[in-house]
Amino acid sequence: MIRGRKPTDNEMLHMKQVRALGCIVCRNLNKGFVPSEIHHIRGKTKHNAHFDVLPLCYAHHRGISSTEPISRHPFKYRFEKTYGKEEDLLKQVNKLLDKYTEDDLPF
């Protein structure tokens, strides 16, 4: 169960689509598709919080490494300095999702 506000059906679908993109950091590092988990950039309780999510692999999300691959938790400053601001990564994810039609989604 996700801690925080329970996602709506639309939010669940969105998170499924985001996760299907694979890790955005690995993609940007030309590592190809790497399975991902969801990272909420504004917590899980705010309005639309489940739409403001990034697909990150375990290592980039919560692997607890301060060196490559740098984990977002707990190294947010180092993560953003190396891979870009979360807001910019979110814009990139949303642009990638916009490219797909419902039939083209990779899942």
C-alpha positions in Angstrom: 0.0 0.0 0.0 1.2 3.5 -0.9 1.6 5.7 2.2 -0.3 9.0 1.9 -3.4 9.8 0.0 -4.9 6.8 -1.9 -4.4 7.3 -5.7 -7.5 7.7 -7.9 -7.9 5.3 -10.9 -6.5 8.0 -13.2 -3.5 8.5 -11.0 -2.9 4.8 -10.9 -3.0 4.6 -14.7 -0.7 7.6 -14.9 1.9 6.0 -12.5 1.7 2.7 -14.5 2.4 4.6 -17.7 5.3 6.5 -16.1 6.8 3.3 -14.6 6.6 1.7 -18.1 9.0 4.3 -19.4 11.9 2.9 -17.3 14.3 4.9 -15.3 14.6 8.4 -16.6 18.2 8.8 -15.3 19.4 5.6 -16.9 17.6 6.6 -20.2 19.5 9.9 -20.1 22.7 8.1 -19.5 22.1 5.9 -22.6 21.7 2.7 -20.5 18.6 1.7 -22.3 15.5 0.5 -20.6 15.9 -0.1 -16.9 12.9 -1.1 -14.8 11.7 1.6 -12.5 9.7 2.4 -9.5 7.7 5.6 -8.8 9.3 8.6 -7.0 6.9 11.3 -5.9 8.6 14.7 -6.2 6.1 16.5 -3.9 5.2 13.9 -1.4 2.1 11.7 -1.6 -0.6 13.8 0.2 -0.9 16.9 -1.9 -3.5 17.5 -4.6 -2.2 15.9 -7.9 0.8 14.5 -6.0 0.4 11.2 -7.8 0.8 13.0 -11.2 4.1 14.6 -10.2 6.2 11.4 -10.3 9.4 10.2 -11.8 10.4 6.7 -12.9 13.6 5.8 -11.2 15.3 2.5 -10.9 16.0 1.1 -7.4 19.7 2.4 -7.5 18.7 5.9 -8.5 15.7 6.1 -6.2 16.6 4.6 -2.9 19.8 2.6 -3.3 21.5 4.7 -0.7 24.6 5.5 -2.7 26.3 8.9 -2.8 28.4 7.9 -5.7 27.4 6.7 -9.2 24.7 5.6 -9.3 23.6 8.4 -7.0 20.5 7.7 -5.1 17.7 10.4 -4.8 17.1 9.2 -1.2 18.8 10.7 0.8 21.1 12.5 -1.6 18.7 15.0 -3.3 21.3 17.8 -3.7 24.0 15.5 -5.2 21.3 13.7 -7.3 20.0 17.0 -8.8 23.5 18.4 -9.3 24.5 15.3 -11.3 21.3 14.3 -13.2 19.2 17.5 -13.2 16.5 19.1 -11.2 13.5 17.0 -10.5 11.2 19.6 -12.1 13.2 19.3 -15.3 13.1 15.5 -15.2 9.4 15.7 -14.7 9.0 17.9 -17.8 11.0 15.3 -19.8 8.8 12.4 -18.5 5.6 14.3 -19.4 7.0 15.0 -22.9 7.8 11.3 -23.4 4.3 10.4 -22.3 2.8 12.9 -24.7 4.6 11.1 -27.6 2.7 7.9 -27.1 -0.8 7.2 -28.2 -2.8 4.8 -26.0 -1.9 2.0 -28.4 1.8 2.8 -28.3 2.4 2.8 -24.6 5.2 0.4 -23.8 3.2 -2.0 -21.5 
